[in-house]
């Protein structure tokens, strides 16, 4: 009597997402050609709003 498989067959892995500097440059050029612009954000600045409330921390025994 043939046995039933105990688990589903493995699925094929998706191909790895690989970008080269050349393809990124091509995509950037196409983006700019459409009239779009690139905003430069200062280092350390995030566009994501903070979900945490401002907490005032007191150190000491008071």
MDTraj code that builds the backbone (N, CA, C; nanometers):
import mdtraj as md
import numpy as np

residues = "UNK UNK UNK UNK UNK UNK UNK UNK UNK UNK UNK UNK UNK UNK UNK UNK UNK UNK UNK UNK UNK UNK UNK UNK UNK UNK UNK UNK UNK UNK UNK UNK UNK UNK UNK UNK UNK UNK UNK UNK UNK UNK UNK UNK UNK UNK UNK UNK UNK UNK UNK UNK UNK UNK UNK UNK UNK UNK UNK UNK UNK UNK".split()
xyz = np.array([
    [0.0839, -0.1170, 0.0000],
    [0.0000, 0.0000, 0.0000],
    [0.0891, 0.1243, 0.0000],
    [0.0699, 0.2173, -0.0960],
    [0.1545, 0.3379, -0.1014],
    [0.1242, 0.4315, 0.0155],
    [0.2294, 0.4910, 0.0668],
    [0.2142, 0.5835, 0.1796],
    [0.1858, 0.7244, 0.1284],
    [0.1055, 0.7985, 0.2036],
    [0.0778, 0.9378, 0.1696],
    [0.1976, 1.0223, 0.2115],
    [0.2280, 1.1265, 0.1323],
    [0.3372, 1.2152, 0.1749],
    [0.2990, 1.2859, 0.3040],
    [0.3968, 1.3057, 0.3915],
    [0.3688, 1.3678, 0.5209],
    [0.3725, 1.5200, 0.5148],
    [0.4268, 1.5765, 0.4072],
    [0.4259, 1.7220, 0.3939],
    [0.4177, 1.7601, 0.2472],
    [0.3827, 1.8848, 0.2221],
    [0.3676, 1.9335, 0.0851],
    [0.5045, 1.9426, 0.0181],
    [0.5083, 1.9248, -0.1123],
    [0.6372, 1.9389, -0.1822],
    [0.6891, 2.0818, -0.1715],
    [0.8204, 2.0950, -0.1743],
    [0.8821, 2.2269, -0.1610],
    [0.8464, 2.3148, -0.2802],
    [0.8227, 2.4426, -0.2525],
    [0.7922, 2.5384, -0.3585],
    [0.9226, 2.5950, -0.4122],
    [0.9211, 2.6299, -0.5389],
    [1.0405, 2.6890, -0.5997],
    [1.0629, 2.8279, -0.5391],
    [1.1892, 2.8606, -0.5136],
    [1.2214, 2.9914, -0.4573],
    [1.2091, 3.0996, -0.5642],
    [1.1660, 3.2175, -0.5229],
    [1.1589, 3.3309, -0.6148],
    [1.3014, 3.3742, -0.6491],
    [1.3220, 3.4240, -0.7708],
    [1.4571, 3.4680, -0.8052],
    [1.4999, 3.5851, -0.7169],
    [1.6285, 3.5936, -0.6892],
    [1.6811, 3.7001, -0.6038],
    [1.6642, 3.8349, -0.6731],
    [1.6272, 3.9352, -0.5964],
    [1.6141, 4.0712, -0.6501],
    [1.7530, 4.1337, -0.6533],
    [1.8031, 4.1535, -0.7720],
    [1.9376, 4.2064, -0.7870],
    [1.9309, 4.3332, -0.8710],
    [1.9797, 4.4405, -0.8158],
    [1.9877, 4.5674, -0.8868],
    [2.1339, 4.6017, -0.9052],
    [2.1674, 4.6512, -1.0215],
    [2.3029, 4.6985, -1.0438],
    [2.3007, 4.8501, -1.0465],
    [2.4154, 4.9102, -1.0286],
    [2.4214, 5.0564, -1.0319],
    [2.3759, 5.1075, -1.1678],
    [2.3954, 5.0273, -1.2722],
    [2.3530, 5.0683, -1.4068],
    [2.2011, 5.0729, -1.4175],
    [2.1313, 4.9709, -1.3651],
    [1.9854, 4.9712, -1.3729],
    [1.9263, 5.0797, -1.2838],
    [1.9896, 5.1056, -1.1706],
    [1.9416, 5.2133, -1.0829],
    [1.9584, 5.3476, -1.1520],
    [2.0704, 5.3680, -1.2201],
    [2.0939, 5.4925, -1.2937],
    [1.9912, 5.5088, -1.4058],
    [1.9584, 5.4004, -1.4742],
    [1.8574, 5.4063, -1.5816],
    [1.7203, 5.4428, -1.5252],
    [1.6840, 5.3818, -1.4137],
    [1.5543, 5.4106, -1.3523],
    [1.5486, 5.5547, -1.3031],
    [1.6587, 5.6040, -1.2477],
    [1.6641, 5.7421, -1.1997],
    [1.6506, 5.8394, -1.3156],
    [1.7196, 5.8118, -1.4258],
    [1.7111, 5.8983, -1.5435],
    [1.5688, 5.9008, -1.5981],
    [1.5016, 5.7860, -1.6031],
    [1.3636, 5.7798, -1.6514],
    [1.2715, 5.8582, -1.5589],
    [1.2937, 5.8493, -1.4285],
    [1.2144, 5.9223, -1.3290],
    [1.2278, 6.0727, -1.3497],
    [1.3520, 6.1200, -1.3663],
    [1.3763, 6.2629, -1.3851],
    [1.3237, 6.3106, -1.5202],
    [1.3302, 6.2257, -1.6217],
    [1.2828, 6.2624, -1.7560],
    [1.1320, 6.2860, -1.7557],
    [1.0602, 6.2179, -1.6663],
    [0.9153, 6.2360, -1.6555],
    [0.8790, 6.3690, -1.5890],
    [0.9808, 6.4451, -1.5464],
    [0.9542, 6.5721, -1.4815],
    [0.9448, 6.5620, -1.3307],
    [0.9731, 6.4465, -1.2778],
    [0.9701, 6.4281, -1.1319],
    [1.0982, 6.4849, -1.0728],
    [1.0978, 6.5098, -0.9425],
    [1.2187, 6.5595, -0.8777],
    [1.2514, 6.4743, -0.7561],
    [1.3769, 6.4801, -0.7189],
    [1.4265, 6.4039, -0.6048],
    [1.4496, 6.5001, -0.4899],
    [1.3853, 6.4754, -0.3764],
    [1.4047, 6.5575, -0.2579],
    [1.5241, 6.5024, -0.1799],
    [1.6120, 6.5914, -0.1398],
    [1.7277, 6.5509, -0.0607],
    [1.6940, 6.5742, 0.0860],
    [1.7062, 6.4711, 0.1652],
    [1.6749, 6.4763, 0.3074],
    [1.8054, 6.4725, 0.3857],
    [1.8158, 6.5593, 0.4853],
    [1.9364, 6.5619, 0.5679],
    [1.9544, 6.4292, 0.6392],
    [2.0782, 6.3947, 0.6635],
    [2.1102, 6.2717, 0.7344],
    [2.0548, 6.2778, 0.8763],
    [1.9962, 6.1690, 0.9231],
    [1.9419, 6.1630, 1.0590],
    [1.7977, 6.2083, 1.0693],
    [1.7384, 6.2556, 0.9593],
    [1.6001, 6.3024, 0.9605],
    [1.5124, 6.1916, 0.9044],
    [1.3988, 6.1678, 0.9674],
    [1.3072, 6.0649, 0.9215],
    [1.1749, 6.1278, 0.8824],
    [1.1160, 6.0777, 0.7767],
    [0.9846, 6.1233, 0.7349],
    [0.8737, 6.0485, 0.8047],
    [0.9104, 5.9486, 0.8838],
    [0.8111, 5.8695, 0.9537],
    [0.7735, 5.9384, 1.0845],
    [0.6442, 5.9563, 1.1100],
    [0.6044, 6.0169, 1.2370],
    [0.6344, 5.9225, 1.3529],
    [0.6711, 5.9795, 1.4644],
    [0.7010, 5.8989, 1.5817],
    [0.5706, 5.8531, 1.6449],
    [0.5602, 5.7245, 1.6728],
    [0.4395, 5.6711, 1.7350],
    [0.4469, 5.6784, 1.8871],
    [0.5665, 5.6992, 1.9390],
    [0.5840, 5.7063, 2.0840],
    [0.5567, 5.8488, 2.1314],
    [0.4931, 5.8599, 2.2455],
    [0.4678, 5.9909, 2.3038],
    [0.5970, 6.0445, 2.3642],
    [0.6077, 6.1758, 2.3702],
    [0.7256, 6.2347, 2.4334],
    [0.7228, 6.2017, 2.5817],
    [0.8313, 6.1473, 2.6307],
    [0.8396, 6.1100, 2.7712],
    [0.9450, 6.1962, 2.8384],
    [0.9051, 6.2590, 2.9463],
    [0.9999, 6.3371, 3.0245],
    [1.0557, 6.2469, 3.1344],
    [1.1830, 6.2235, 3.1281],
    [1.2464, 6.1308, 3.2226],
    [1.3220, 6.2121, 3.3280],
    [1.2946, 6.1799, 3.4532],
    [1.3666, 6.2433, 3.5631],
    [1.4602, 6.1419, 3.6254],
    [1.5820, 6.1815, 3.6411],
    [1.6789, 6.0945, 3.7095],
    [1.7007, 6.1482, 3.8484],
    [1.7049, 6.0631, 3.9453],
    [1.7252, 6.1060, 4.0832],
    [1.6124, 6.0539, 4.1716],
    [1.6175, 6.0915, 4.2986],
    [1.5209, 6.0418, 4.3951],
    [1.4029, 6.1342, 4.4173],
    [1.3943, 6.2430, 4.3530],
    [1.2834, 6.3359, 4.3748],
    [1.1574, 6.2920, 4.3080],
])
top = md.Topology()
chain = top.add_chain()
for i, resn in enumerate(residues, 1):
    res = top.add_residue(resn, chain, resSeq=i)
    for name in ("N", "CA", "C"):
        top.add_atom(name, md.element.get_by_symbol(name[0]), res)
traj = md.Trajectory(xyz[None], top)
